[in-house]
Amino acid sequence: MDYAIETNGLTRVYETYKKPEGVWNSIRGFWDRQYERKVALNPTDLKIEGGQIIGLVGGNGAGKTTLLKLLSGLIYPSGGEAKVLGSSPWSRDRNFLRRISILLGQKNQLWWDIPAADSYELLTRIYDLEPIAAKKRVMDLAELLQCRELLQVQLRRLSLGERMKMEIIGSLLHQPAVLFLDEPTIGLDIVAQTNIREFLAEYVKRERPTVILTSHYMDDISMLSDRLLLISKGSIVYDGTVNGFMSKTERMQKLSVKLLKPPEKEIVLSERLTIPAGAEGLSVELPSQEMGSLLHRLMTISPVEQLKIEEANFEDVIRQFLETESRRRQARHPFPT
Amino acid sequence: MIQPILTAGIEVALWTAIFAGSGQATIGSYPRESYLAYALWAAFFARISSNWMYEFRMIEEIDTGSVNSVLARPISFYEYYLSQFLGYKVITSLISLTVPFILTLFIGVSTYHSRFPAALLLVFFYLVLVHTVSFSIASFAFFFNRIHSLTMAKNIALWLLMGELFPLDLIPEPYRSWVIHLPFSSGVYIPVGYLTGRLGHADLLKAFVSVALGLLVLAPASSALWLAGRKRYSGTGA
């Protein structure tokens, strides 16, 4: 079977120059350099079929962006090999580069001082696209993202959310067969996040590219991905469905409450949770199945002025998953060999 | 535009003062008018032949990781910047060279206007070389920090080697021959010397050959340097 993405023992080690203290040691560093080696990606074997949407998740520094940069050819590997659409990514073959796209949520890729429409004309030339068809595609994508009126505005004058829409159009202009999305919703407000998520869902349904998506927001992953890869300390530790992953974790939610008036005496909400006398409210993270009974009890005891329920931090969910897995492994093999 | 006008003004004043002070009709067998013409044209050609601004940008892109947006697209970093650089220089040339061109039509300094296209062609050929030098320097940014200091050192060297400061034929032998035969003289000395009548067609042809040889040496070296840098690159900032 031909895979859109296939890796075999793909590894990346970063070497950082350890700058010693003092002038003499700095001079010595010219001929006697000490390097610190950090394994960003352990040997990784991966097979991804065409048209699949992969959610790549992991904590900060876990290795997900390194994997993305390797697969898009931005960096060279320290070992192993990879084929994306049949090409070795770091060979930077132009036919390969015409068929992929990488969107880095934390980096502008369009030109800062000119309107996005001008950037798209430049990209039309770079990707050797048919100008009229490219223009039409820009308008279609802008229509879907509801941002036609922004095309003629200098990129630097747009808000973060508006800029991201422009970046998305730029990365999809040449109809890439493989799309690498690195944190496309990072830093955006809820409305902008939802708009972009809905757009991407619609786009992948319509054009069926192979997508690798990294995100810190579980909603991005659960709404868009067919398959989830969890990466931790440079290794893939989970490869399966999103539902499979969620069933292995206890879904946590964060509850923030401001009471109408501070209680005169301590309120006991559960065995583990109390509101001390005089407190103005509480903020707590707890399993979602406990949320209903807790709220019910709270409302009957004390009037509430403000209430907010948020999804728990995705990093915490991942940490919890890794801890649970570690406990399971220990239970199976209590005596390490 | 203001910078080359000021430089030309200062240089013309300097050469006028030198001739007045020396009391001689010629220096190095060339008359006063020849030096005035050289000073006038050299300031504008030097402005066109410089590349430090684009070199700074290239270094900055590698330093900050903005280079990623070029690496992910079907265009090389070299040609991406060369096309911007040449495009900018075409516009700069059209605007800034009209000043000495019109001036020399009316004042009595020696200029062969019919030689202008060939002189300009040499400068644009030289720009490819100077861009290749900049590309090599920028590649060091993959290995070291603060590469801008290399740019500064290179600028000072080129200031002398191009003949921006004074005509290269004033340098004593044997250095004169070496410096003139280096491809860097094609930035100012050769095109201006050719345009003002100090040099002939053969000198211009030799300069084309010198730049071509320079490119033959530099292109593979810069390519190897870039590749070595790319292998070390960690995709900064992404």
Interface residues (C-beta under 8 A of the other chain):
Chain A: Y14 E15 T65 T66 K69 S72 G73 L74 I75 Y76 W90 R92 R94 N95 L97 R98 I100 S101 I102 L104 Q106 K107 N108 Q109 L123 I126 Y127 D128 D182
Chain B: G65 S66 N68 S69 L71 A72 R73 P74 I75 S76 R230 K231 R232 Y233 S234 G235 G237 A238
